[in-house]
Amino acid sequence: MKVNFYATLRDIVGTKTVELEVPEGMTARDLIREVTRRYPRLSRELLDKQGNLLGHVHVFINGRDLSFIDETLEARLSAEDTVNIFPAVGGGRK
């Protein structure tokens, strides 16, 4: 599976794309746990104090925003999937 990180997350991971082996039955929640285990600094960017994904973080599986997938964090992943993880983005002009 390819996991792409964007903006400040890329700086933490040190690269844009990480290849991960996906065990059968892995969920999006498991993936978030795995990337925060591998890159502990991601925890404060992705998770709240209870370990839940922060509302302003966007995770896309094969181009679909996880928040619009019925299973959300329980969505099953496969080795062929591409996951994109975006931090909160703000800015612009008033």
DRENSEGU-835042 format. One line per field, with one value per atom (N, C-alpha, C): residue in three letters; atom name; z, x, y. Coordinates in Angstrom, 2 decimals. Layout:
% residues N
resn [ALA;...] .
name [CA;...] .
pz [Z;...] .
px [X;...] .
py [Y;...] .
//
This chain:
% residues 94
resn [MET;MET;MET;LYS;LYS;LYS;VAL;VAL;VAL;ASN;ASN;ASN;PHE;PHE;PHE;TYR;TYR;TYR;ALA;ALA;ALA;THR;THR;THR;LEU;LEU;LEU;ARG;ARG;ARG;ASP;ASP;ASP;ILE;ILE;ILE;VAL;VAL;VAL;GLY;GLY;GLY;THR;THR;THR;LYS;LYS;LYS;THR;THR;THR;VAL;VAL;VAL;GLU;GLU;GLU;LEU;LEU;LEU;GLU;GLU;GLU;VAL;VAL;VAL;PRO;PRO;PRO;GLU;GLU;GLU;GLY;GLY;GLY;MET;MET;MET;THR;THR;THR;ALA;ALA;ALA;ARG;ARG;ARG;ASP;ASP;ASP;LEU;LEU;LEU;ILE;ILE;ILE;ARG;ARG;ARG;GLU;GLU;GLU;VAL;VAL;VAL;THR;THR;THR;ARG;ARG;ARG;ARG;ARG;ARG;TYR;TYR;TYR;PRO;PRO;PRO;ARG;ARG;ARG;LEU;LEU;LEU;SER;SER;SER;ARG;ARG;ARG;GLU;GLU;GLU;LEU;LEU;LEU;LEU;LEU;LEU;ASP;ASP;ASP;LYS;LYS;LYS;GLN;GLN;GLN;GLY;GLY;GLY;ASN;ASN;ASN;LEU;LEU;LEU;LEU;LEU;LEU;GLY;GLY;GLY;HIS;HIS;HIS;VAL;VAL;VAL;HIS;HIS;HIS;VAL;VAL;VAL;PHE;PHE;PHE;ILE;ILE;ILE;ASN;ASN;ASN;GLY;GLY;GLY;ARG;ARG;ARG;ASP;ASP;ASP;LEU;LEU;LEU;SER;SER;SER;PHE;PHE;PHE;ILE;ILE;ILE;ASP;ASP;ASP;GLU;GLU;GLU;THR;THR;THR;LEU;LEU;LEU;GLU;GLU;GLU;ALA;ALA;ALA;ARG;ARG;ARG;LEU;LEU;LEU;SER;SER;SER;ALA;ALA;ALA;GLU;GLU;GLU;ASP;ASP;ASP;THR;THR;THR;VAL;VAL;VAL;ASN;ASN;ASN;ILE;ILE;ILE;PHE;PHE;PHE;PRO;PRO;PRO;ALA;ALA;ALA;VAL;VAL;VAL;GLY;GLY;GLY;GLY;GLY;GLY;GLY;GLY;GLY;ARG;ARG;ARG;LYS;LYS;LYS] .
name [N;CA;C;N;CA;C;N;CA;C;N;CA;C;N;CA;C;N;CA;C;N;CA;C;N;CA;C;N;CA;C;N;CA;C;N;CA;C;N;CA;C;N;CA;C;N;CA;C;N;CA;C;N;CA;C;N;CA;C;N;CA;C;N;CA;C;N;CA;C;N;CA;C;N;CA;C;N;CA;C;N;CA;C;N;CA;C;N;CA;C;N;CA;C;N;CA;C;N;CA;C;N;CA;C;N;CA;C;N;CA;C;N;CA;C;N;CA;C;N;CA;C;N;CA;C;N;CA;C;N;CA;C;N;CA;C;N;CA;C;N;CA;C;N;CA;C;N;CA;C;N;CA;C;N;CA;C;N;CA;C;N;CA;C;N;CA;C;N;CA;C;N;CA;C;N;CA;C;N;CA;C;N;CA;C;N;CA;C;N;CA;C;N;CA;C;N;CA;C;N;CA;C;N;CA;C;N;CA;C;N;CA;C;N;CA;C;N;CA;C;N;CA;C;N;CA;C;N;CA;C;N;CA;C;N;CA;C;N;CA;C;N;CA;C;N;CA;C;N;CA;C;N;CA;C;N;CA;C;N;CA;C;N;CA;C;N;CA;C;N;CA;C;N;CA;C;N;CA;C;N;CA;C;N;CA;C;N;CA;C;N;CA;C;N;CA;C;N;CA;C;N;CA;C;N;CA;C;N;CA;C;N;CA;C;N;CA;C;N;CA;C;N;CA;C;N;CA;C] .
pz [0.00;0.00;0.00;-0.75;-0.74;0.17;1.05;1.92;1.61;1.15;0.82;1.92;2.29;3.33;2.68;3.17;2.59;3.62;3.09;3.87;5.07;6.25;7.44;7.80;7.41;7.70;6.93;5.72;4.90;5.58;6.19;6.91;8.08;8.76;9.92;9.46;8.41;7.92;7.18;6.53;5.82;4.36;3.89;2.50;2.16;0.88;0.48;0.62;0.17;0.09;0.90;1.62;2.38;1.86;1.60;1.20;2.45;2.66;3.82;3.36;4.05;3.83;4.65;4.04;4.68;5.04;6.33;6.70;6.37;6.10;5.81;6.95;6.59;7.58;8.17;7.70;8.24;7.94;8.94;8.78;8.69;8.33;8.31;9.71;10.74;12.11;12.39;11.95;12.13;11.40;10.22;9.45;10.20;10.74;11.50;12.70;13.38;14.51;14.04;12.90;12.40;12.02;11.32;10.92;12.14;13.15;14.34;15.20;15.09;15.77;15.10;13.78;13.02;13.12;13.15;13.18;14.35;15.57;16.77;16.73;16.05;15.99;15.25;14.45;13.76;14.72;15.86;16.81;17.14;17.45;17.85;16.68;15.46;14.27;13.82;14.16;13.66;14.70;15.97;17.00;18.16;18.74;19.95;21.15;22.35;23.57;23.82;23.26;23.43;22.33;21.41;20.34;19.12;19.05;17.90;16.85;15.60;14.50;14.66;14.57;14.68;13.52;13.80;12.81;11.59;11.74;10.62;9.77;10.12;9.34;8.29;7.06;5.98;5.50;5.46;4.98;3.76;2.66;1.43;1.10;0.80;0.36;-1.10;-1.96;-3.41;-3.89;-3.36;-3.79;-3.10;-2.22;-1.50;-0.08;0.29;1.64;2.64;3.59;4.58;5.31;5.51;6.24;5.45;4.15;3.34;3.05;3.63;3.48;4.67;4.42;5.49;6.70;6.47;7.59;8.29;7.75;8.22;8.67;9.93;10.37;10.40;10.24;10.20;8.76;7.80;6.39;6.21;5.50;5.25;4.11;4.26;3.28;2.59;1.41;0.70;0.23;-0.17;-0.59;-1.81;-2.60;-3.82;-3.56;-2.36;-2.05;-2.00;-2.30;-2.08;-1.07;-0.01;1.05;1.07;1.12;1.22;2.54;3.28;4.58;4.55;4.83;4.80;6.19;6.62;7.89;7.65;8.72;8.59;7.70;6.85;5.96;6.19;6.39;6.59;5.86;5.94;5.33;4.25;3.46;2.40;2.81;1.93;2.17;2.60;3.41;3.82;2.82] .
px [0.84;0.00;0.89;0.47;1.17;0.42;1.18;0.62;1.36;0.64;1.22;0.91;1.92;1.79;1.97;1.22;1.25;1.60;2.11;2.42;3.32;2.95;3.79;4.00;3.07;3.23;4.40;4.61;5.73;7.05;7.12;8.35;8.62;7.59;7.74;8.20;7.59;7.90;9.23;9.57;10.84;10.76;9.57;9.37;7.89;7.58;6.18;5.44;6.06;5.37;6.07;5.28;5.77;5.03;5.75;5.14;4.97;3.76;3.47;2.88;3.27;2.62;1.34;0.27;-1.03;-1.47;-1.60;-2.13;-3.62;-4.09;-5.51;-6.36;-7.40;-8.32;-7.91;-6.81;-6.37;-7.42;-7.72;-8.67;-7.93;-8.66;-8.08;-7.58;-8.32;-7.88;-6.52;-6.39;-5.13;-4.00;-4.29;-3.27;-2.79;-3.73;-3.36;-2.50;-2.87;-2.05;-0.64;-0.55;0.75;1.64;1.08;1.93;2.34;1.47;1.87;2.86;2.83;3.84;5.20;5.20;6.45;7.00;6.12;6.50;5.77;6.28;5.58;5.19;5.97;5.64;4.33;3.88;2.61;1.42;1.59;0.48;-0.14;0.67;0.09;-0.53;-0.18;-0.75;-2.04;-2.20;-3.32;-4.36;-3.94;-4.82;-5.08;-6.28;-6.56;-6.03;-6.27;-5.73;-6.33;-7.49;-8.12;-7.71;-6.86;-6.39;-7.30;-8.25;-9.16;-8.59;-8.90;-8.45;-9.05;-8.22;-8.68;-9.61;-10.63;-11.64;-11.13;-10.06;-9.55;-8.53;-8.21;-7.30;-8.13;-7.63;-8.34;-7.54;-8.23;-7.65;-8.46;-7.78;-8.43;-7.95;-8.88;-8.55;-8.96;-7.96;-8.22;-9.05;-8.72;-9.38;-10.68;-11.16;-12.42;-12.12;-12.71;-12.53;-13.12;-12.31;-12.72;-13.99;-14.18;-15.37;-16.66;-16.56;-17.73;-17.89;-17.02;-17.12;-17.91;-18.91;-19.81;-19.07;-18.04;-17.35;-16.35;-16.09;-15.08;-13.82;-13.43;-12.15;-12.16;-13.30;-13.36;-13.32;-13.16;-13.06;-11.86;-12.07;-11.00;-10.11;-8.82;-7.83;-7.24;-6.68;-6.00;-4.64;-3.81;-2.44;-2.41;-3.47;-3.51;-3.96;-4.41;-4.93;-3.84;-4.25;-3.40;-4.13;-3.41;-3.99;-3.25;-3.99;-3.43;-3.86;-2.89;-3.18;-2.78;-3.77;-3.57;-3.78;-2.91;-3.15;-4.17;-4.52;-5.39;-4.70;-5.47;-4.92;-5.72;-5.01;-5.68;-4.94;-5.48;-4.80;-5.67;-5.01;-5.73;-5.95;-6.54;-6.80;-8.23;-8.40;-9.77;-10.34] .
py [-1.17;0.00;1.23;2.22;3.49;4.45;5.11;6.13;7.42;8.42;9.72;10.72;11.47;12.50;13.86;14.84;16.17;17.24;18.35;19.55;19.22;19.65;19.47;18.01;17.14;15.72;15.13;15.62;15.15;15.49;16.66;17.05;16.10;15.68;14.79;13.40;12.89;11.55;11.54;12.66;12.75;12.35;12.03;11.66;11.82;11.88;12.00;10.67;9.59;8.31;7.24;6.47;5.32;4.10;3.03;1.76;0.91;0.41;-0.44;-1.76;-2.83;-4.11;-4.11;-4.57;-4.52;-5.93;-6.22;-7.54;-7.61;-8.80;-8.98;-8.44;-7.72;-7.19;-5.85;-5.27;-3.98;-2.92;-2.10;-1.01;0.32;1.35;2.70;3.07;2.68;2.94;2.26;1.01;0.28;0.99;1.51;2.22;3.46;4.22;5.42;5.03;3.97;3.48;3.12;2.44;2.01;3.19;4.17;5.30;6.14;6.23;6.98;6.18;4.86;4.04;4.22;4.21;4.37;5.78;6.74;8.16;8.83;8.66;9.14;10.62;11.45;12.88;13.14;12.17;12.34;12.33;11.69;11.56;12.91;13.89;15.18;15.93;15.54;16.17;15.49;14.20;13.43;13.07;12.94;12.37;13.33;13.23;13.99;13.21;13.73;13.10;11.72;11.44;10.13;9.15;9.61;8.74;8.70;9.63;9.71;10.64;10.36;11.20;12.60;13.61;14.99;15.31;16.09;16.41;17.16;17.89;18.68;17.92;16.69;15.86;15.15;15.12;14.44;13.24;12.10;10.87;10.44;10.19;9.76;8.36;7.46;6.12;6.03;5.84;5.77;6.96;8.14;9.37;9.69;8.80;9.06;9.51;10.63;11.16;10.17;9.75;8.77;9.18;10.48;10.94;10.67;10.36;10.06;8.57;7.76;6.31;5.79;4.99;4.53;3.97;3.17;2.52;3.45;4.60;5.56;4.83;4.94;4.36;2.83;2.21;0.75;0.23;1.13;0.72;-0.20;-1.29;-2.27;-1.77;-2.04;-1.63;-2.85;-2.62;-3.70;-3.21;-4.15;-3.83;-2.91;-2.90;-2.09;-0.65;-0.36;0.97;2.03;3.25;4.42;5.30;5.67;6.49;7.82;8.91;10.26;10.86;11.39;11.99;13.46;14.32;15.77;16.35;17.25;17.95;19.07;19.74;20.90;21.92;22.53;23.55;24.82;25.90;27.18;28.27;29.40;30.52;31.15;31.94;32.66;34.10;34.82;36.24;36.46;37.49;37.89;38.83] .
//
